[in-house]
Amino acid sequence: MAGITTHVLDNETGSPGVGMRIDFSVFENGEYRLLKTVQTNQEGRTDEMILTPEETRIGQYQLLFHVDEYYRSKGTDLPEPPFIEKVPVNFSVFDTGQHYHVPMLCTPWTCTTYRGS
Amino acid sequence: MEFPDMNRREFVTGLGIGAAGLSAIYGDGTLVSPAHAATQATGGQLTLHAIDTHFGQTRADLQIDLSMQDADGTYQFVKSVTTVERGRTENPVLEPGELRIGRYELLMYLDDYFARFATELPNPPFLGKVPIRFGVFDGSQNFHVPILFSPWSYSYYRGS
């Protein structure tokens, strides 16, 4: 499988990050252009792929994770501004035949991303 | 290290005078020893530690640009720093007293860094220039931001 997918894991509670807003953009003409806004489902994943294999082109992309809104919606007390707020993950697709799984592991004080599978 | 004839206050003051002396010698107002800073700080400092988990040790000269968000929400360039051996910077990114409440970005030039060490990476690399964004909600606290990175992953947190 190729294409782009993501998965949010809440490392504060050890559970899927449910209902987190993610903005997905492509880098074009020197700036990121918003392609879609999605929300994570009960598994912390998105119902549809971020990009299907057919839609995926070589280029630079951004997943913007709204970590602050996620924790505020759960009633977590965050400072203002929060240490971890909206987290941009900028990455490149270099081979459209490959799958790009880009997870976000977060707490209000840390975040981690990597190329997963 | 023990100074039996000094109480702590005298010891710290001595360090402070020493640091001030160095500053005078080199004419460099930014030269402040951590011990001196701790006694004189009127505000927090920003430090980072970039940890290369690919080579197992951060090599020198990773460029990192510090920006701060302005009132319009745009990140405005403040300064460039480069890591010295083991991934720290020679001086704090922001010296004690320079830290303000706000939103900051450390832009890590991972593409240049790994290309320099002939790491075999695809083109374009999965990670190029990586933005590390964080908020400072209290300018009187120290903010230490460790960043673990490889060509395929990164992680950061509020350290101490």
Interface residues (C-beta under 8 A of the other chain):
Chain A: I58 Q60 P79 E80 P81 P82 F83 I84 E85 K86 V87 P88 N90 F91 S92 F94 D95 L105 W109 T110 C111 T112 T113 Y114 R115
Chain B: I101 G102 R103 P122 N123 P124 P125 F126 L127 G128 K129 V130 P131 R133 F134 G135 V136 F137 D138 W152 S153 Y154 S155 Y156 Y157 R158
